[in-house]
Amino acid sequence: MISPNRSSSWPACRLILSALIIVTTALSCGVYSFKDVSIPPQVKTIRVGFIENRSRYVDPQLSPLLTDKFKTKIASQTKLVQIQTDNADYDVTAYISDYSVSTAGVSNQAASINRLTVTVHLALKNKLADQKLGTPDFDTDITRIFDFPATQTLNDAQAQLEPTIVSQLSDDMFNRLFSNW
C-alpha cells in the first residue's frame, strides 16, 4: 500500500493560508479602491473648472493642488477628453467652502488634538441628462476631517497634511462623479 506524502502538500496549504491572511488583513485595514467607474460610452467630454477656495481661511496651495490632482485622476482613470468650452457633456464645478480648525481633544484642561475640517462643494451639470445618459445633475458637499497635535501650528500641520488632504478629497470627488456609491 502506498501512503500519501503529506509533506509535499503542506507548502501549498501554507501558501494559500498566507495569501488568505494577507488579503483579509489588507481589506480590514481599508486598503481598497473604487474601480467601479460607470460612464456611458456616449459621454465623451468633461469640463472641470478651477477649484476656488471660498472659505474664510485660505490655504493658497490647496486650490491649485486639488484642481491638478482631480484633473489628473480623471485623465488617468477615464477615457473622457477634458475641454474648456461650454459644450462639454459633463460640466463640473467645485469650490472649497470650509477650511476650519477646531479642538478635537482636551487633556489636562488644554487642547491636545486639533481638527482641520475641509469641505468641497461639488456640482455636476450633465448636458446629456435629457437623453437619460450618465450621472444626473447634482450639488453636494464632500467633507473630510484631519486631526493633528495641538502642539503644532496650523502652518506646520498643513505642510504635513496637504498631500493627504488633496489625495482624499480628489478621490472622494472622483468617486461621487463616476462611481455608484
C-alpha positions as CSV (number, residue, x, y, z in Angstrom):
1,M,0.0,0.0,0.0
2,I,1.3,3.4,-0.9
3,S,0.8,6.1,1.7
4,P,0.2,9.7,0.5
5,N,3.1,12.1,1.1
6,R,1.6,14.7,3.3
7,S,4.8,16.8,3.4
8,S,4.5,17.6,-0.3
9,S,1.1,19.3,0.0
10,W,2.0,21.2,3.2
11,P,3.9,24.1,1.4
12,A,0.9,24.7,-0.9
13,C,-1.5,24.8,2.0
14,R,0.8,27.3,3.8
15,L,0.9,29.4,0.7
16,I,-2.8,29.5,0.4
17,L,-3.3,30.2,4.1
18,S,-0.7,33.1,3.9
19,A,-2.5,34.6,0.9
20,L,-5.8,34.5,2.7
21,I,-4.4,36.2,5.8
22,I,-2.8,38.9,3.7
23,V,-6.0,39.6,1.7
24,T,-8.1,39.6,4.8
25,T,-5.7,42.0,6.6
26,A,-5.5,44.3,3.7
27,L,-9.3,44.6,3.4
28,S,-9.8,45.1,7.1
29,C,-7.2,47.9,7.1
30,G,-9.0,49.8,4.5
31,V,-6.6,49.1,1.6
32,Y,-9.1,49.1,-1.2
33,S,-10.1,51.4,-4.0
34,F,-13.2,52.1,-6.0
35,K,-12.7,50.8,-9.6
36,D,-16.4,50.7,-10.4
37,V,-16.3,53.6,-12.8
38,S,-19.5,53.8,-14.8
39,I,-19.6,56.3,-17.6
40,P,-21.9,55.7,-20.6
41,P,-20.0,55.5,-23.9
42,Q,-22.0,58.4,-25.2
43,V,-20.3,60.7,-22.6
44,K,-17.1,61.8,-24.2
45,T,-16.1,65.2,-22.9
46,I,-15.8,66.9,-19.5
47,R,-15.0,70.4,-18.4
48,V,-13.5,70.8,-14.9
49,G,-13.1,74.4,-13.7
50,F,-10.6,75.7,-11.2
51,I,-11.5,74.7,-7.7
52,E,-11.6,78.1,-5.9
53,N,-11.1,78.5,-2.1
54,R,-14.1,80.4,-0.9
55,S,-13.6,79.6,2.8
56,R,-12.8,82.1,5.5
57,Y,-9.3,80.8,5.8
58,V,-7.5,80.3,2.5
59,D,-4.6,77.9,2.1
60,P,-3.0,79.3,-1.1
61,Q,-1.6,75.9,-2.1
62,L,-4.8,73.9,-1.7
63,S,-6.8,75.1,-4.7
64,P,-4.2,74.6,-7.4
65,L,-3.1,71.3,-6.0
66,L,-6.6,69.9,-5.7
67,T,-7.5,71.1,-9.1
68,D,-4.5,69.5,-10.7
69,K,-4.9,66.2,-8.8
70,F,-8.6,66.0,-9.7
71,K,-8.0,66.6,-13.4
72,T,-5.1,64.2,-13.4
73,K,-7.2,61.5,-11.8
74,I,-10.0,62.0,-14.4
75,A,-7.4,61.8,-17.2
76,S,-5.7,58.7,-15.9
77,Q,-8.8,56.7,-14.9
78,T,-11.4,57.6,-17.6
79,K,-11.4,58.0,-21.3
80,L,-13.1,61.4,-21.1
81,V,-11.5,64.3,-23.0
82,Q,-11.1,67.4,-20.9
83,I,-12.2,70.5,-22.7
84,Q,-12.6,74.2,-21.7
85,T,-15.7,75.1,-23.7
86,D,-19.3,75.2,-22.7
87,N,-20.3,72.3,-24.8
88,A,-18.8,69.5,-22.7
89,D,-21.0,66.5,-21.9
90,Y,-20.2,66.9,-18.2
91,D,-19.6,70.3,-16.7
92,V,-18.0,70.0,-13.2
93,T,-17.7,73.0,-10.8
94,A,-16.3,72.9,-7.3
95,Y,-15.1,75.2,-4.6
96,I,-13.7,74.8,-1.1
97,S,-16.5,76.0,1.1
98,D,-15.0,75.3,4.5
99,Y,-11.4,75.2,5.8
100,S,-11.6,75.5,9.6
101,V,-9.8,74.3,12.7
102,S,-11.4,73.3,16.0
103,T,-10.4,71.5,19.2
104,A,-11.0,67.8,19.0
105,G,-9.3,66.6,22.2
106,V,-8.6,68.0,25.6
107,S,-6.1,66.7,28.1
108,N,-5.3,68.4,31.5
109,Q,-7.6,71.2,30.6
110,A,-5.7,72.1,27.5
111,A,-6.2,71.2,23.8
112,S,-4.3,68.1,22.9
113,I,-5.7,67.5,19.4
114,N,-6.9,69.9,16.8
115,R,-9.2,69.0,13.9
116,L,-9.0,70.6,10.4
117,T,-12.2,70.3,8.6
118,V,-12.2,70.7,4.8
119,T,-15.4,70.8,2.7
120,V,-15.6,70.9,-1.1
121,H,-18.9,71.8,-2.7
122,L,-19.1,69.8,-5.9
123,A,-21.7,70.3,-8.7
124,L,-22.3,68.4,-11.9
125,K,-24.3,69.6,-14.9
126,N,-24.9,66.7,-17.3
127,K,-25.6,68.1,-20.7
128,L,-26.8,64.6,-21.8
129,A,-29.3,64.3,-18.9
130,D,-32.3,64.9,-21.2
131,Q,-31.2,61.7,-23.0
132,K,-31.1,59.9,-19.6
133,L,-27.4,59.2,-20.0
134,G,-24.8,59.2,-17.2
135,T,-25.0,60.7,-13.8
136,P,-27.9,63.1,-13.2
137,D,-27.2,66.7,-12.2
138,F,-26.3,67.2,-8.6
139,D,-24.9,69.6,-6.0
140,T,-23.3,68.1,-2.9
141,D,-20.7,68.8,-0.2
142,I,-17.8,66.5,0.5
143,T,-16.2,66.8,3.9
144,R,-13.1,65.3,5.3
145,I,-11.5,65.8,8.8
146,F,-7.8,65.7,9.6
147,D,-6.6,65.6,13.2
148,F,-3.2,66.9,14.2
149,P,-1.5,67.6,17.6
150,A,-2.3,70.8,19.3
151,T,1.4,71.4,19.8
152,Q,1.7,72.0,16.0
153,T,0.8,75.3,14.4
154,L,-1.8,75.2,11.5
155,N,1.0,76.1,9.1
156,D,3.1,73.1,10.2
157,A,0.1,70.8,10.2
158,Q,-0.9,72.0,6.7
159,A,2.6,71.1,5.3
160,Q,2.3,67.6,6.6
161,L,-1.4,67.0,5.9
162,E,-1.7,68.7,2.4
163,P,-0.8,65.6,0.3
164,T,-3.3,63.5,2.3
165,I,-6.0,66.2,2.0
166,V,-5.5,66.6,-1.7
167,S,-5.5,62.8,-2.3
168,Q,-8.5,62.0,-0.2
169,L,-10.7,64.9,-1.5
170,S,-9.9,64.2,-5.1
171,D,-10.7,60.5,-4.6
172,D,-14.0,61.4,-2.9
173,M,-14.9,63.9,-5.7
174,F,-14.0,61.3,-8.4
175,N,-16.0,58.6,-6.7
176,R,-19.0,60.8,-6.3
177,L,-18.9,61.7,-10.0
178,F,-18.2,58.3,-11.6
179,S,-18.9,55.5,-9.1
180,N,-22.1,54.1,-7.9
181,W,-21.7,54.5,-4.2
